[in-house]
Amino acid sequence: MRILLTGSSGQLGSECKKVLKDDYEIISPNREELDITSWDKVIMNIDQLSPDIILNCAAFTRVDECETERKLSERINVEGPRNLAQGAARYDKIIVHISSDFVFNGRKRLPQPYFEDDPTNPLSCYGLAKMESEMAVKQNTPHYIIIRTGWVYGIKGDNFLKQILKLALKKDQKSIYVVNDQIGSPTWSYRLAQQIKVLIDNGKEGVYHATSEGYCSRYEWANYFLDKMEIKIPVLPCTSEKYPKTAIRPLNSILENRQLKIEGINIMPNWQKDLDIFIDKYGETLLKGEEEPIVTP
């Protein structure tokens, strides 16, 4: 089977490419070859490449910038998925689309998680765009997998762990303040890619939540990460109000992988277990400021 993969150079897309390549033929045009915001390019690629599956990992994920670059966010995060969904429908293909915990407002009482059928009510422009992207997919094609995830980290791209590490290693940095009132499930992009493969392998359709098991605050996450990296710097808790961001973050981002569990295909492990594996594999690479380990003969 042939998969048309968008966003293949990103944090999740690069892992999907690695995970899927042994069992599927992966076609991953660059942004110039396939601009998902261009209907003409989308339909031309689907027509010429004849994929069986369209896996959309392309997104504008800089949450704060989405507040100031609303038109750009709308184009990439809504118009792009709509084009891909319409193209998938025209050729009777399935689309796999990645969504976010930001579609929820995070006001559920902790530690109650969000389920796939909970009503969406985003707080930010990014969350609104991801909600609208889900609607665009559902309204334009009958065959889809929508995967909501959150707190994703990996060796590629920018993410929370890399930001924490950069702060911790900054010259003359005495301590780090990290919010302790945002709760979620840190999720390794590689493991998420494996879960996506399981869904594709089993021919599933519908809406799924896919995050690591367990939950923590960003403060606890940062503490655990730096401790495992053996970096000694005080990490101090603070509230979101003390360090406000341009975009409002949901305080409760816990997603329950209920549908995966009902169908017996949940492979997501505990977040601490996966973070341990990630650090064992990439700890030295992270300290060097690299994205991929250097392989020498």
Secondary structure, DSSP 4 states (H G I P E B T S, - for coil): -EEEEESTTSHHHHHHHHHHTTTSEEE---TTT--TT-HHHHHHHHHHH--SEEEE------HHHHHH-HHHHHIIIIIHHHHHHHHHHHTT-EEEEEEEGGGS-S-SPTTPPB-TTSPP--SSHHHHHHHHHHHHHHHH-SSEEEEEE-SEE-SSS--HHHHHHHHHTSTT---EEEESS-EE--EEHHHHHHHHHHHHHTT--EEEE---BS-EEHHHHHHHHHHHTT----EEEE-TTTS--SSPPPSB--B--HHHHHTT-----BHHHHHHHHHHHHHHHHHTT-SSPPP--
